[in-house]
Amino acid sequence: MTLRREDLYAYILPGHAADARAGLDQARVAEKLGLGGVLLSERWETKELGSVIGALTQVTDRVDLVAGLTHFGTRHPLVLAGMGATMQTLSGGRFTLGFGRGVPGQFRKLGIPVLNNAGMADMIGILRQLWAGETVSYSGPAGEFPEMQLAHACDNPPPIIMGAVGPKTLSLAGAHCDGLLLHPFLTYEGVSRSVEIVHKAAREAGRDPAAIKVMATVVTAPDYLPDEIRQGVLEARAVSYFMHRELALPILKTNQWDEAPMEKVVATGLAKLDYGPSDISDMKRRMAEAAAMLPPEWLAEGAATGDVDNCLARLEGYLNAGADGIVVHGIPLDRLDPLLAPLD
């Protein structure tokens, strides 16, 4: 499959962001570059989903606007459904609502409900019922909702996608969702295995596998980036995933990688920096240094690195492995021009 600009998506405000207003300019840049869409990874302190994507609907005209990702337990389903319907109105039908599991251990500390697979599947069904204008009376693993209804049905409900890496969540997405967002640092083989699981679950649920859009998230760090930026894009970002055992284990299993290097990174205790006030520059420096504990092939086979030609070949390889689109992750949007130039 030949790589096109419209196959590529990118995050705005990646990682920690001090000022969400920068994301508005980043989204304008993405649209000017011809990308297919932009994603926002929600952080409540400065990147609250409804606020930021609501603003993006007014500063863009074409790109898809993807919640990538939020979580089921952080908003009441009526609020989620209302937000999705409102976003569709504001954006002219360009909004996609994406969910992830999050980090259950941390969510329990915060008092946020952590839904099991049955609860997540039920919540997806509840949202679709609300958008259809139905009255929902529900008691089950998703919660207790005696009687809910939106005053107005949503004529163009947003697609629902899941962030997935483990086989159970992949199967959930195949059976119930409109698409899925694969985790960073999967190899080609890991993506192929994931797509097979999704398509099998879709067929077993009586759904068309081809209708489910699979997006591969690929950390992209071309050689032309200055070293200080490249380390944040690649090494520090890799450690940001592998320092959390709950996030890292499904990646390792999907790629069939050894767990020992991950355990060394987990033992550093760097994960504690993710959930409290910290100096962002110092945090990135310490994570980049910890990347020396990871096998070099993890970065080479799970990301797009090297010169422009190699990066583009790597990205196209993910399409050939079964992905329907690529999230070019990590590289700042204002540094994308040299990478995209050969696609003109």
C-alpha positions as CSV (number, residue, x, y, z in Angstrom):
1,M,0.0,0.0,0.0
2,T,1.4,3.4,-1.0
3,L,1.6,5.9,1.9
4,R,-0.4,9.1,1.5
5,R,-0.5,12.2,3.7
6,E,-4.2,11.6,4.4
7,D,-3.2,8.2,5.9
8,L,-1.2,10.0,8.6
9,Y,-2.6,11.4,11.9
10,A,-0.7,13.2,14.7
11,Y,-1.2,14.2,18.3
12,I,-1.4,17.8,19.3
13,L,0.0,18.7,22.7
14,P,1.8,15.4,23.1
15,G,2.8,14.5,26.7
16,H,2.7,17.1,29.4
17,A,1.5,20.5,28.1
18,A,1.6,23.7,30.1
19,D,-0.7,25.7,27.8
20,A,-3.5,24.1,25.7
21,R,-3.6,27.1,23.4
22,A,-0.5,25.8,21.6
23,G,-2.7,22.9,20.4
24,L,-4.9,25.2,18.3
25,D,-1.9,26.3,16.2
26,Q,-0.7,22.7,16.0
27,A,-4.1,21.6,14.6
28,R,-4.0,24.3,12.0
29,V,-0.5,23.1,11.0
30,A,-1.8,19.6,10.7
31,E,-4.6,20.7,8.4
32,K,-2.2,22.7,6.2
33,L,0.1,19.7,5.9
34,G,-2.7,17.6,4.6
35,L,-2.9,15.1,7.5
36,G,-6.0,13.1,7.9
37,G,-6.6,14.1,11.5
38,V,-5.3,15.0,14.9
39,L,-5.6,13.3,18.3
40,L,-5.7,14.6,21.8
41,S,-4.6,12.5,24.7
42,E,-6.5,13.7,27.7
43,R,-4.7,15.0,30.8
44,W,-7.2,16.7,33.1
45,E,-4.9,19.4,34.4
46,T,-4.3,21.2,31.0
47,K,-5.8,19.0,28.3
48,E,-9.4,18.4,29.3
49,L,-11.1,16.8,26.3
50,G,-14.3,18.8,26.0
51,S,-12.5,22.1,26.3
52,V,-9.7,21.5,23.8
53,I,-11.5,19.6,21.1
54,G,-14.4,22.0,21.4
55,A,-12.0,24.8,20.5
56,L,-10.4,22.7,17.7
57,T,-13.8,22.4,16.0
58,Q,-13.7,26.2,15.4
59,V,-10.1,26.5,14.2
60,T,-10.1,23.6,11.7
61,D,-12.3,22.8,8.7
62,R,-11.3,19.4,7.4
63,V,-9.2,17.2,9.7
64,D,-10.7,14.5,11.9
65,L,-10.7,15.3,15.6
66,V,-10.0,12.3,17.7
67,A,-10.2,11.8,21.5
68,G,-7.2,9.6,21.8
69,L,-7.9,8.7,24.5
70,T,-10.3,9.4,27.4
71,H,-11.8,6.9,29.9
72,F,-15.2,5.5,30.7
73,G,-15.2,6.1,34.5
74,T,-14.4,9.8,34.4
75,R,-17.7,11.1,33.1
76,H,-21.3,10.1,33.6
77,P,-22.6,8.3,30.4
78,L,-25.2,11.0,29.8
79,V,-22.4,13.6,29.9
80,L,-20.3,11.5,27.5
81,A,-23.2,11.1,25.1
82,G,-24.0,14.8,25.3
83,M,-20.4,15.8,24.7
84,G,-20.2,13.5,21.7
85,A,-23.4,14.8,20.1
86,T,-22.3,18.4,20.7
87,M,-18.9,17.8,19.2
88,Q,-20.5,16.4,16.1
89,T,-22.6,19.5,15.7
90,L,-19.7,21.8,16.3
91,S,-17.3,19.9,14.0
92,G,-19.7,19.1,11.2
93,G,-19.3,15.3,11.9
94,R,-15.5,15.2,12.3
95,F,-15.4,13.9,16.0
96,T,-14.3,10.4,17.1
97,L,-14.7,9.3,20.7
98,G,-11.8,7.1,21.8
99,F,-11.5,5.2,25.1
100,G,-8.7,3.5,26.9
101,R,-8.4,1.4,30.0
102,G,-6.0,3.8,31.7
103,V,-3.8,2.6,34.6
104,P,-6.2,0.7,36.9
105,G,-4.0,0.9,40.0
106,Q,-3.8,4.7,39.7
107,F,-7.5,5.1,38.9
108,R,-8.4,3.2,42.1
109,K,-6.4,5.6,44.1
110,L,-8.4,8.5,42.6
111,G,-11.7,6.8,43.2
112,I,-12.4,6.4,39.4
113,P,-14.4,3.3,38.5
114,V,-12.4,0.8,36.5
115,L,-14.8,-1.1,34.2
116,N,-14.1,-4.7,33.2
117,N,-14.6,-5.8,29.6
118,A,-18.3,-6.5,30.1
119,G,-18.8,-3.1,31.6
120,M,-16.9,-1.4,28.7
121,A,-19.0,-3.3,26.1
122,D,-22.2,-2.3,27.9
123,M,-21.1,1.3,28.2
124,I,-20.5,1.5,24.4
125,G,-24.0,0.1,23.9
126,I,-25.5,2.6,26.4
127,L,-23.9,5.5,24.5
128,R,-25.3,4.3,21.2
129,Q,-28.8,3.9,22.8
130,L,-28.6,7.5,24.1
131,W,-27.6,8.8,20.7
132,A,-30.5,7.0,19.2
133,G,-32.9,8.8,21.5
134,E,-33.8,5.7,23.5
135,T,-34.5,5.7,27.2
136,V,-31.8,3.6,29.0
137,S,-32.6,1.7,32.2
138,Y,-29.5,-0.3,33.2
139,S,-28.1,-2.2,36.1
140,G,-24.9,-4.1,35.5
141,P,-21.1,-4.0,35.4
142,A,-21.1,-0.5,33.8
143,G,-23.0,0.9,36.8
144,E,-26.5,1.8,38.0
145,F,-28.6,4.0,35.7
146,P,-32.3,3.9,36.5
147,E,-33.5,6.1,33.7
148,M,-31.5,8.2,31.2
149,Q,-32.4,9.9,27.9
150,L,-31.0,12.7,25.8
151,A,-33.7,15.3,25.0
152,H,-32.6,15.1,21.3
153,A,-31.3,12.1,19.4
154,C,-27.9,12.5,17.6
155,D,-28.4,12.0,13.8
156,N,-24.7,11.4,13.2
157,P,-23.3,9.7,16.3
158,P,-19.5,9.8,16.6
159,P,-17.5,6.6,15.9
160,I,-16.2,4.9,19.0
161,I,-12.7,3.6,19.1
162,M,-10.7,1.7,21.7
163,G,-7.0,2.0,22.6
164,A,-5.9,-1.6,22.6
165,V,-2.9,-3.8,22.8
166,G,-3.9,-7.0,24.8
167,P,-5.9,-9.7,23.2
168,K,-9.0,-9.2,25.4
169,T,-9.3,-5.5,24.6
170,L,-8.5,-6.2,20.9
171,S,-11.4,-8.6,20.8
172,L,-13.6,-6.1,22.6
173,A,-12.9,-3.6,19.9
174,G,-13.5,-6.0,17.1
175,A,-16.9,-7.0,18.6
176,H,-18.2,-3.6,19.6
177,C,-16.2,-0.6,18.3
178,D,-15.9,1.2,15.0
179,G,-12.1,1.2,15.2
180,L,-9.1,0.9,17.4
181,L,-5.9,2.7,18.2
182,L,-2.9,0.4,18.6
183,H,-0.3,1.1,21.2
184,P,3.1,2.5,20.3
185,F,6.2,0.3,20.0
186,L,4.5,-2.6,18.3
187,T,6.5,-4.4,15.6
188,Y,5.1,-5.2,12.1
189,E,4.4,-8.7,13.4
190,G,2.7,-7.3,16.5
191,V,0.4,-5.2,14.4
192,S,-0.4,-8.2,12.1
193,R,-1.2,-10.4,15.2
194,S,-3.4,-7.6,16.6
195,V,-5.3,-7.2,13.3
196,E,-6.0,-10.9,13.2
197,I,-7.5,-10.9,16.7
198,V,-9.7,-7.9,15.8
199,H,-11.0,-9.3,12.6
200,K,-11.7,-12.7,14.2
201,A,-13.7,-11.1,16.9
202,A,-15.6,-9.0,14.4
203,R,-16.5,-12.0,12.3
204,E,-17.7,-13.9,15.4
205,A,-19.9,-11.0,16.3
206,G,-21.4,-11.0,12.8
207,R,-19.7,-7.7,11.9
208,D,-17.7,-6.7,8.8
209,P,-14.0,-6.7,9.7
210,A,-13.2,-4.3,6.9
211,A,-15.5,-1.7,8.5
212,I,-13.3,-1.5,11.6
213,K,-10.5,1.1,11.2
214,V,-7.2,0.0,12.7
215,M,-4.8,2.9,13.5
216,A,-1.1,2.0,14.2
217,T,0.6,4.5,16.5
218,V,4.3,4.8,15.4
219,V,6.8,6.9,17.3
220,T,8.7,8.7,14.6
221,A,12.1,10.2,15.2
222,P,13.9,11.0,11.9
223,D,17.7,11.8,12.1
224,Y,17.2,15.4,11.1
225,L,15.7,16.3,14.5
226,P,18.1,18.0,16.9
227,D,19.4,15.5,19.5
228,E,17.6,17.2,22.4
229,I,14.3,16.9,20.6
230,R,14.9,13.4,19.3
231,Q,15.7,12.1,22.8
232,G,12.4,13.3,24.0
233,V,10.5,11.9,21.0
234,L,12.1,8.5,21.1
235,E,14.1,7.4,24.1
236,A,12.2,9.3,26.8
237,R,8.9,8.4,25.2
238,A,9.8,4.7,25.1
239,V,10.7,4.7,28.8
240,S,7.4,6.5,29.5
241,Y,5.6,3.3,28.4
242,F,8.0,0.6,29.6
243,M,8.3,2.1,33.1
244,H,4.7,1.1,33.8
245,R,4.4,-2.7,34.1
246,E,0.7,-2.7,33.4
247,L,1.2,-0.8,30.1
248,A,4.4,-2.6,29.1
249,L,3.5,-6.2,29.6
250,P,0.9,-6.4,26.8
251,I,3.3,-4.7,24.4
252,L,6.0,-7.3,25.2
253,K,3.6,-10.2,24.8
254,T,2.3,-8.9,21.5
255,N,5.8,-8.5,20.2
256,Q,7.1,-11.7,21.9
257,W,9.8,-9.7,23.7
258,D,11.6,-10.6,26.9
259,E,10.4,-9.0,30.1
260,A,13.8,-8.6,31.8
261,P,14.7,-5.2,30.3
262,M,11.3,-3.8,31.3
263,E,11.8,-5.0,34.9
264,K,15.0,-3.0,35.0
265,V,13.2,0.2,33.9
266,V,10.3,-0.4,36.3
267,A,12.8,-0.8,39.2
268,T,14.0,2.8,38.6
269,G,10.8,4.1,40.1
270,L,10.4,6.6,37.3
271,A,6.7,5.9,37.0
272,K,6.1,8.0,40.1
273,L,7.0,11.1,38.1
274,D,4.0,10.6,35.9
275,Y,1.3,11.3,38.5
276,G,2.4,14.4,40.4
277,P,4.1,17.8,40.1
278,S,7.6,17.5,38.6
279,D,10.1,19.3,36.4
280,I,9.2,18.2,32.9
281,S,12.7,18.8,31.5
282,D,14.4,16.9,34.3
283,M,11.8,14.1,34.0
284,K,12.5,13.7,30.2
285,R,16.2,13.8,30.8
286,R,16.0,11.0,33.4
287,M,13.7,8.9,31.2
288,A,16.0,9.3,28.2
289,E,19.0,8.2,30.2
290,A,17.0,5.1,31.4
291,A,16.5,4.1,27.7
292,A,20.0,2.6,27.8
293,M,18.4,-0.3,29.7
294,L,16.3,-1.2,26.7
295,P,17.5,-3.4,23.8
296,P,18.3,-1.2,20.8
297,E,16.2,-3.4,18.6
298,W,13.1,-2.4,20.6
299,L,13.5,1.1,19.3
300,A,14.5,0.1,15.8
301,E,11.7,-2.5,15.3
302,G,9.0,-0.7,17.2
303,A,9.4,2.8,15.8
304,A,10.3,4.8,12.7
305,T,13.9,6.0,12.9
306,G,16.8,6.9,10.7
307,D,16.8,9.0,7.5
308,V,13.6,10.2,5.8
309,D,13.5,7.4,3.4
310,N,13.8,4.8,6.1
311,C,11.2,6.5,8.3
312,L,8.7,6.6,5.4
313,A,9.5,2.9,4.5
314,R,8.8,2.0,8.1
315,L,5.5,3.9,8.2
316,E,4.4,2.3,4.9
317,G,5.4,-1.1,6.4
318,Y,2.7,-0.7,9.1
319,L,0.1,-0.2,6.4
320,N,1.3,-3.4,4.7
321,A,1.1,-5.2,8.1
322,G,-2.7,-4.5,8.2
323,A,-3.1,-1.0,9.6
324,D,-5.6,1.3,7.9
325,G,-3.9,4.5,9.1
326,I,-0.8,5.7,11.0
327,V,-0.5,8.0,14.0
328,V,2.9,9.7,13.5
329,H,3.7,10.0,17.2
330,G,6.2,12.2,19.1
331,I,7.6,14.3,16.3
332,P,6.5,18.0,16.7
333,L,4.1,19.0,14.0
334,D,6.3,22.0,13.0
335,R,9.1,19.5,12.2
336,L,7.1,17.3,9.9
337,D,7.7,19.1,6.6
338,P,11.0,17.3,5.7
339,L,9.4,14.0,6.4
340,L,6.3,14.7,4.3
341,A,8.1,16.3,1.4
342,P,8.5,13.1,-0.6
343,L,4.8,12.4,-0.4
344,D,3.9,15.5,-2.4
